Amino acid sequence: MDVGGPLLTVESSNLWSNRKVRLAVFEDRVELTTRNLIGNTTESVRYEQMAGLRVDDDVFYADLVIETRGGGRLLARGLRKKQAREAEELIRRCSSGERSWPDVVST
């Protein structure tokens, strides 16, 4: 059930990743959409399915890694460092059950 639009949306840099990714943080889940040569692939994980969350910094950009309880992984490559940290913080707040949602943000 879709409660509303995303609370935060971030996209990978065109310079870093050969496949553009879009990460959307919702009240109940995180969605990762990868643009492929033919169409898009969207993966979704609910907060209760998450087993781990981290940001891996590179020299210029960062990767946001979400590990699932079933052994899967969502990888948002080539995000700006500030955007990756903002997404990580919001995902942690949402997954902890905190219900003081921020205004909708798109960066």
DSSP file (Angstrom, degrees, kcal/mol; ACC not computed):
  #  RESIDUE AA STRUCTURE BP1 BP2  ACC     N-H-->O    O-->H-N    N-H-->O    O-->H-N    TCO  KAPPA ALPHA  PHI   PSI    X-CA   Y-CA   Z-CA
    1    1 A M              0   0    0      0, 0.0     2,-0.8     0, 0.0    27,-0.1   0.000 360.0 360.0 360.0 127.8    0.0    0.0    0.0
    2    2 A D        -     0   0    0      1,-0.2     3,-0.1    25,-0.0     0, 0.0  -0.774 360.0-173.0 -90.4 110.8    1.4    3.3   -1.1
    3    3 A V        -     0   0    0     -2,-0.8     2,-0.3     1,-0.2    -1,-0.2   0.847  62.8 -54.4 -71.3 -35.0    1.0    5.8    1.8
    4    4 A G  S    S-     0   0    0      1,-0.0    -1,-0.2     0, 0.0    23,-0.1  -0.951  77.4 -42.7-179.7-168.0    2.2    8.7   -0.3
    5    5 A G  S    S-     0   0    0     -2,-0.3    22,-0.3     1,-0.2    -2,-0.0  -0.141  77.4 -67.7 -73.2 175.0    5.0    9.9   -2.5
    6    6 A P        -     0   0    0      0, 0.0    20,-0.3     0, 0.0    -1,-0.2  -0.317  29.7-147.1 -65.2 146.0    8.7    9.5   -1.6
    7    7 A L  S    S+     0   0    0     18,-3.3    98,-2.6     1,-0.3     2,-0.3   0.770  87.4  10.7 -78.9 -29.2   10.1   11.4    1.4
    8    8 A L  E     -Ab  25 105A   0     17,-1.3    17,-3.0    96,-0.2     2,-0.4  -0.986  64.0-169.5-151.8 138.8   13.5   11.6   -0.4
    9    9 A T  E     +Ab  24 106A   0     96,-0.8    98,-2.2    -2,-0.3     2,-0.3  -0.998  10.4 174.7-132.0 129.3   14.7   10.9   -3.9
   10   10 A V  E     -A   23   0A   0     13,-2.5    13,-3.0    -2,-0.4     2,-0.3  -0.967  10.9-157.9-131.8 150.8   18.3   10.8   -4.9
   11   11 A E  E     -A   22   0A   0     -2,-0.3    69,-0.4    11,-0.2    11,-0.2  -0.931  23.4-107.0-128.3 152.2   20.0    9.9   -8.3
   12   12 A S        -     0   0    0      9,-2.4     2,-0.2    -2,-0.3    67,-0.2  -0.305  42.4 -98.1 -71.5 159.5   23.4    8.7   -9.2
   13   13 A S     >  -     0   0    0     65,-2.7     4,-1.7     1,-0.1     3,-0.4  -0.560  19.8-136.5 -76.6 140.9   25.8   11.0  -11.0
   14   14 A N  T  4 S+     0   0    0     -2,-0.2    -1,-0.1     1,-0.2    -2,-0.0   0.792 103.6  56.9 -66.0 -27.5   26.0   10.6  -14.8
   15   15 A L  T  4 S+     0   0    0      1,-0.1    -1,-0.2    63,-0.1     3,-0.1   0.789 112.2  37.9 -75.1 -27.8   29.8   10.9  -14.6
   16   16 A W  T  4 S+     0   0    0     -3,-0.4     2,-0.4    62,-0.2    -2,-0.2   0.876 110.6  48.9 -95.4 -41.9   30.3    8.0  -12.1
   17   17 A S     <  -     0   0    0     -4,-1.7    -1,-0.1    61,-0.2     3,-0.1  -0.858  56.2-154.5-111.4 133.2   27.8    5.3  -13.0
   18   18 A N  S    S+     0   0    0     -2,-0.4     2,-0.5     1,-0.2    -1,-0.1   0.691  93.5  51.8 -75.6 -16.9   27.3    3.8  -16.5
   19   19 A R  S    S-     0   0    0     -3,-0.0    -1,-0.2    58,-0.0     2,-0.2  -0.974  91.1-131.1-120.2 117.5   23.8    2.9  -15.3
   20   20 A K        -     0   0    0     -2,-0.5    15,-3.0    15,-0.2     2,-0.4  -0.431  24.9-164.3 -67.6 133.7   21.7    5.6  -13.8
   21   21 A V  E     - C   0  34A   0     56,-0.3    -9,-2.4    13,-0.2     2,-0.4  -0.923  10.0-160.6-120.6 149.0   20.1    4.7  -10.4
   22   22 A R  E     -AC  11  33A   0     11,-2.4    11,-2.8    -2,-0.4     2,-0.5  -0.993   5.8-162.1-128.5 122.8   17.3    6.4   -8.5
   23   23 A L  E     -AC  10  32A   0    -13,-3.0   -13,-2.5    -2,-0.4     2,-0.5  -0.920   7.3-171.9-107.2 125.7   16.8    5.8   -4.8
   24   24 A A  E     -AC   9  31A   0      7,-2.8     7,-2.8    -2,-0.5     2,-0.6  -0.976   9.7-154.5-121.6 127.2   13.4    6.7   -3.3
   25   25 A V  E     -AC   8  30A   0    -17,-3.0   -18,-3.3    -2,-0.5   -17,-1.3  -0.893  18.3-179.8-103.7 120.6   12.8    6.6    0.4
   26   26 A F        -     0   0    0      3,-3.0   -21,-0.1    -2,-0.6    68,-0.0  -0.574  43.6-100.2-109.0 174.1    9.1    6.0    1.4
   27   27 A E  S    S+     0   0    0    -22,-0.3     3,-0.1    -2,-0.2    20,-0.0   0.828 121.4  23.5 -63.1 -32.5    7.5    5.8    4.8
   28   28 A D  S    S+     0   0    0      1,-0.1    19,-1.1   -27,-0.1     2,-0.3   0.473 128.1   6.4-115.9  -4.8    7.4    2.0    4.6
   29   29 A R  E     - D   0  46A   0     17,-0.2    -3,-3.0    18,-0.1     2,-0.4  -0.970  59.1-116.2-164.6 172.7   10.1    1.0    2.2
   30   30 A V  E     -CD  25  45A   0     15,-2.4    15,-2.4    -2,-0.3     2,-0.4  -0.988  25.6-160.3-122.6 136.3   13.0    1.9    0.0
   31   31 A E  E     -CD  24  44A   0     -7,-2.8    -7,-2.8    -2,-0.4     2,-0.5  -0.957   4.1-165.1-119.1 137.4   12.9    1.6   -3.8
   32   32 A L  E     -CD  23  43A   0     11,-3.0    11,-2.7    -2,-0.4     2,-0.5  -0.978   6.1-169.0-121.8 117.4   15.9    1.4   -6.1
   33   33 A T  E     -CD  22  42A   0    -11,-2.8   -11,-2.4    -2,-0.5     2,-0.5  -0.928   2.7-164.0-109.3 125.6   15.3    1.9   -9.9
   34   34 A T  E     -CD  21  41A   0      7,-3.1     7,-2.4    -2,-0.5     2,-0.6  -0.932  15.5-137.0-110.9 127.4   18.1    1.1  -12.3
   35   35 A R  E     - D   0  40A   0    -15,-3.0     5,-0.2    -2,-0.5   -15,-0.2  -0.739  28.9-174.4 -84.4 121.2   17.9    2.4  -15.8
   36   36 A N        -     0   0    0      3,-2.6     3,-0.4    -2,-0.6   -16,-0.0  -0.490  42.8 -94.7-105.4 177.2   19.0   -0.3  -18.2
   37   37 A L  S    S+     0   0    0      1,-0.3     2,-0.5    -2,-0.2     3,-0.1   0.897 122.5  30.9 -59.4 -40.1   19.5   -0.3  -22.0
   38   38 A I  S    S-     0   0    0      1,-0.1    -1,-0.3     0, 0.0     2,-0.0  -0.885 129.5 -41.5-123.1  99.1   16.0   -1.5  -22.5
   39   39 A G  S    S-     0   0    0     -2,-0.5    -3,-2.6    -3,-0.4     2,-0.3  -0.247  75.9 -69.6  84.0-170.8   13.6   -0.3  -19.7
   40   40 A N  E     -D   35   0A   0     -5,-0.2     2,-0.5    -3,-0.1    -5,-0.2  -0.870  26.7-145.0-123.4 154.8   14.1    0.0  -16.0
   41   41 A T  E     -D   34   0A   0     -7,-2.4    -7,-3.1    -2,-0.3     2,-0.5  -0.991  16.3-165.5-119.6 126.9   14.4   -2.5  -13.1
   42   42 A T  E     -D   33   0A   0     -2,-0.5     2,-0.4    -9,-0.2    -9,-0.2  -0.956   4.8-174.2-117.2 127.5   12.9   -1.5   -9.8
   43   43 A E  E     -D   32   0A   0    -11,-2.7   -11,-3.0    -2,-0.5     2,-0.4  -0.915   6.0-166.3-115.4 145.8   13.7   -3.3   -6.5
   44   44 A S  E     -D   31   0A   0     -2,-0.4     2,-0.4   -13,-0.2   -13,-0.2  -0.986   8.1-174.8-134.6 141.7   11.9   -2.6   -3.3
   45   45 A V  E     -D   30   0A   0    -15,-2.4   -15,-2.4    -2,-0.4     2,-0.2  -0.994  19.0-137.8-137.5 131.5   12.7   -3.5    0.3
   46   46 A R  E >   -D   29   0A   0     -2,-0.4     3,-1.6   -17,-0.2     4,-0.4  -0.517  28.3-113.7 -81.7 154.4   10.5   -2.9    3.4
   47   47 A Y  G >  S+     0   0    0    -19,-1.1     3,-1.4     1,-0.3    -1,-0.1   0.854 115.1  58.0 -60.2 -36.8   12.2   -1.7    6.5
   48   48 A E  G 3  S+     0   0    0    -20,-0.3    -1,-0.3     1,-0.3   -19,-0.1   0.661 102.6  56.7 -70.3 -12.5   11.4   -4.8    8.5
   49   49 A Q  G <  S+     0   0    0     -3,-1.6    20,-3.0    19,-0.1    21,-0.3   0.523  84.9 107.0 -90.6  -7.7   13.3   -6.8    5.8
   50   50 A M  E <   +E   68   0B   0     -3,-1.4    18,-0.3    -4,-0.4     3,-0.1  -0.512  36.1 172.0 -79.2 137.6   16.5   -4.9    6.3
   51   51 A A  E     +     0   0B   0     16,-3.1     2,-0.3     1,-0.4    17,-0.2   0.599  67.7   6.2-112.3 -22.6   19.5   -6.4    8.0
   52   52 A G  E     -E   67   0B   0     15,-1.7    15,-2.4     2,-0.0    -1,-0.4  -0.994  51.6-168.4-161.5 156.2   22.1   -3.8    7.3
   53   53 A L  E     +E   66   0B   0     -2,-0.3     2,-0.3    13,-0.2    13,-0.2  -0.975  19.8 154.2-150.1 130.7   22.7   -0.3    5.9
   54   54 A R  E     -E   65   0B   0     11,-2.2    11,-3.0    -2,-0.3     2,-0.5  -0.994  34.2-133.3-155.0 159.5   26.0    1.5    5.2
   55   55 A V  E     -E   64   0B   0     -2,-0.3     2,-0.7     9,-0.2     9,-0.2  -0.978  17.0-157.7-114.8 124.6   27.6    4.1    3.0
   56   56 A D  E     -E   63   0B   0      7,-2.9     7,-2.6    -2,-0.5     2,-0.3  -0.911  15.7-146.5-102.1 114.7   30.8    3.3    1.3
   57   57 A D  E     -E   62   0B   0     -2,-0.7     5,-0.2     5,-0.2     2,-0.2  -0.602  15.9-174.7 -83.8 139.4   32.8    6.5    0.4
   58   58 A D        -     0   0    0      3,-3.1    23,-0.0    -2,-0.3    -1,-0.0  -0.523  47.9 -84.9-111.5-173.7   34.9    6.8   -2.7
   59   59 A V  S    S+     0   0    0     -2,-0.2     3,-0.1     1,-0.1    -2,-0.0   0.941 121.5   4.6 -61.3 -47.9   37.1    9.7   -3.6
   60   60 A F  S    S+     0   0    0      1,-0.0    21,-0.5    20,-0.0     2,-0.2   0.748 131.6  25.8-109.3 -31.8   34.3   11.7   -5.3
   61   61 A Y  E     - F   0  80B   0     19,-0.1    -3,-3.1    20,-0.1     2,-0.3  -0.638  64.8-132.0-128.1-178.8   31.1    9.7   -4.7
   62   62 A A  E     -EF  57  79B   0     17,-2.8    17,-2.5    -5,-0.2     2,-0.4  -0.958   7.1-139.2-138.2 155.1   29.5    7.2   -2.4
   63   63 A D  E     -E   56   0B   0     -7,-2.6    -7,-2.9    -2,-0.3     2,-0.6  -0.949  12.4-147.5-112.8 135.2   27.6    4.0   -2.6
   64   64 A L  E     -EF  55  76B   0     12,-2.2    12,-2.7    -2,-0.4     2,-0.5  -0.918  17.4-165.2-102.5 123.1   24.6    3.2   -0.4
   65   65 A V  E     -EF  54  75B   0    -11,-3.0   -11,-2.2    -2,-0.6     2,-0.5  -0.938   8.8-172.3-115.8 125.4   24.3   -0.5    0.4
   66   66 A I  E     -EF  53  74B   0      8,-2.7     8,-2.8    -2,-0.5     2,-0.4  -0.975   8.6-160.7-117.0 118.9   21.2   -2.0    1.9
   67   67 A E  E     -EF  52  73B   0    -15,-2.4   -16,-3.1    -2,-0.5   -15,-1.7  -0.796  10.1-146.0 -98.4 140.8   21.5   -5.7    3.0
   68   68 A T  E >   -E   50   0B   0      4,-2.4     3,-1.7    -2,-0.4   -18,-0.2  -0.679  23.1-116.0-106.0 161.3   18.3   -7.7    3.4
   69   69 A R  T 3  S+     0   0    0    -20,-3.0   -19,-0.1     1,-0.3    -1,-0.1   0.758 114.6  59.3 -64.2 -25.5   17.5  -10.5    5.9
   70   70 A G  T 3  S-     0   0    0    -21,-0.3    -1,-0.3     1,-0.0     3,-0.1   0.386 124.8 -99.3 -85.8   4.2   17.2  -13.0    3.0
   71   71 A G  S <  S+     0   0    0     -3,-1.7    -2,-0.1     1,-0.3     2,-0.0   0.453  82.6 128.8  93.5   1.0   20.8  -12.4    1.9
   72   72 A G        -     0   0    0     -5,-0.0    -4,-2.4     2,-0.0     2,-0.3  -0.248  41.8-150.8 -82.3 175.7   19.9   -9.9   -0.9
   73   73 A R  E     -F   67   0B   0     -6,-0.2     2,-0.5    -3,-0.1    -6,-0.2  -0.985  11.6-154.9-151.8 136.1   21.4   -6.5   -1.5
   74   74 A L  E     -F   66   0B   0     -8,-2.8    -8,-2.7    -2,-0.3     2,-0.5  -0.953  18.9-167.3-107.2 132.6   20.4   -3.2   -3.0
   75   75 A L  E     -F   65   0B   0     -2,-0.5     2,-0.8   -10,-0.2   -10,-0.2  -0.960  12.8-169.4-128.5 114.0   23.3   -1.1   -4.2
   76   76 A A  E     -F   64   0B   0    -12,-2.7   -12,-2.2    -2,-0.5     3,-0.4  -0.871  23.0-165.4-101.4 100.7   22.9    2.5   -5.1
   77   77 A R  E     +     0   0B   0     -2,-0.8   -56,-0.3   -14,-0.2   -14,-0.2  -0.585  56.2  19.0 -91.3 147.3   26.2    3.4   -6.8
   78   78 A G  E    S+     0   0B   0     -2,-0.2   -65,-2.7     1,-0.2   -62,-0.2   0.774  75.4 155.1  75.1  29.5   27.6    6.8   -7.6
   79   79 A L  E     -F   62   0B   0    -17,-2.5   -17,-2.8    -3,-0.4    -1,-0.2  -0.533  53.2 -99.0 -82.5 154.4   25.6    9.0   -5.3
   80   80 A R  E  >  -F   61   0B   0    -69,-0.4     4,-2.6   -19,-0.2     5,-0.2  -0.509  36.1-119.7 -66.1 143.8   26.9   12.4   -4.1
   81   81 A K  H  > S+     0   0    0    -21,-0.5     4,-2.3     1,-0.2     5,-0.2   0.896 111.9  50.0 -57.1 -44.5   28.3   11.9   -0.6
   82   82 A K  H  > S+     0   0    0      1,-0.2     4,-2.3     2,-0.2    -1,-0.2   0.906 111.8  48.3 -62.5 -41.5   25.9   14.4    1.0
   83   83 A Q  H  > S+     0   0    0      2,-0.2     4,-2.6     1,-0.2    -1,-0.2   0.898 109.8  52.1 -65.5 -40.7   22.9   12.7   -0.7
   84   84 A A  H  X S+     0   0    0     -4,-2.6     4,-2.4     1,-0.2    -2,-0.2   0.911 111.6  46.8 -62.5 -42.2   24.0    9.2    0.4
   85   85 A R  H  X S+     0   0    0     -4,-2.3     4,-2.6    -5,-0.2    -2,-0.2   0.903 111.8  50.4 -66.6 -41.4   24.4   10.4    4.0
   86   86 A E  H  X S+     0   0    0     -4,-2.3     4,-2.3     2,-0.2    -2,-0.2   0.924 112.6  46.8 -62.2 -43.8   21.0   12.1    4.0
   87   87 A A  H  X S+     0   0    0     -4,-2.6     4,-2.7     2,-0.2     5,-0.2   0.920 111.8  51.1 -64.0 -43.5   19.3    9.0    2.6
   88   88 A E  H  X S+     0   0    0     -4,-2.4     4,-2.3    -5,-0.2    -2,-0.2   0.927 111.2  48.0 -59.4 -45.6   21.1    6.8    5.2
   89   89 A E  H  X S+     0   0    0     -4,-2.6     4,-2.2     1,-0.2    -1,-0.2   0.919 113.6  46.5 -62.8 -44.4   19.9    9.0    8.0
   90   90 A L  H  X S+     0   0    0     -4,-2.3     4,-2.8     2,-0.2     5,-0.2   0.903 111.5  51.3 -66.8 -40.3   16.3    9.1    6.8
   91   91 A I  H  X S+     0   0    0     -4,-2.7     4,-2.7     1,-0.2    -1,-0.2   0.913 110.2  50.0 -62.5 -41.7   16.3    5.3    6.2
   92   92 A R  H  X S+     0   0    0     -4,-2.3     4,-1.2    -5,-0.2    -1,-0.2   0.912 112.3  47.5 -62.7 -42.0   17.6    4.7    9.8
   93   93 A R  H  <>S+     0   0    0     -4,-2.2     5,-1.6     1,-0.2     4,-0.3   0.931 114.7  45.6 -64.5 -45.4   14.9    7.1   11.2
   94   94 A C  H ><5S+     0   0    0     -4,-2.8     3,-1.2     1,-0.2    -2,-0.2   0.900 112.6  50.1 -65.9 -40.5   12.1    5.4    9.2
   95   95 A S  H 3<5S+     0   0    0     -4,-2.7    -1,-0.2     1,-0.3    -2,-0.2   0.722 103.6  60.0 -73.9 -19.9   13.3    1.9   10.0
   96   96 A S  T 3<5S-     0   0    0     -4,-1.2    -1,-0.3    -3,-0.2    -2,-0.2   0.525 118.3-109.7 -83.6  -4.5   13.4    2.7   13.7
   97   97 A G  T < 5 +     0   0    0     -3,-1.2     2,-0.2    -4,-0.3    -3,-0.2   0.514  62.5 156.6  90.7   5.1    9.7    3.5   13.7
   98   98 A E      < -     0   0    0     -5,-1.6    -1,-0.3    -6,-0.2    -2,-0.1  -0.485  24.0-166.8 -65.2 129.6   10.2    7.2   14.2
   99   99 A R        +     0   0    0     -2,-0.2     2,-1.2    -3,-0.1    -1,-0.1   0.150  54.2 105.8-111.4  19.0    7.0    8.9   12.8
  100  100 A S        -     0   0    0     -7,-0.1    -1,-0.1     0, 0.0    -2,-0.1  -0.684  59.9-164.1 -96.5  82.1    8.0   12.5   12.6
  101  101 A W        -     0   0    0     -2,-1.2     3,-0.1     1,-0.1    -2,-0.1  -0.373  11.1-129.3 -70.5 140.7    8.3   12.6    8.8
  102  102 A P        -     0   0    0      0, 0.0     3,-0.1     0, 0.0    -1,-0.1  -0.293  39.1 -79.1 -76.7 170.7   10.2   15.5    7.2
  103  103 A D        -     0   0    0      1,-0.1     2,-0.2    -2,-0.0     0, 0.0  -0.333  64.6 -83.6 -61.8 155.2    8.8   17.5    4.3
  104  104 A V        -     0   0    0     -3,-0.1     2,-0.4   -96,-0.1   -96,-0.2  -0.450  54.6-167.2 -64.3 131.9    9.1   15.7    1.0
  105  105 A V  E     -b    8   0A   0    -98,-2.6   -96,-0.8    -2,-0.2     2,-0.4  -0.967  14.9-173.4-126.4 138.8   12.6   16.4   -0.4
  106  106 A S  E      b    9   0A   0     -2,-0.4   -96,-0.1   -98,-0.2   -98,-0.1  -0.980 360.0 360.0-131.5 121.3   13.9   15.8   -3.9
  107  107 A T              0   0    0    -98,-2.2   -97,-0.2    -2,-0.4   -96,-0.1   0.383 360.0 360.0-121.1 360.0   17.6   16.4   -4.6
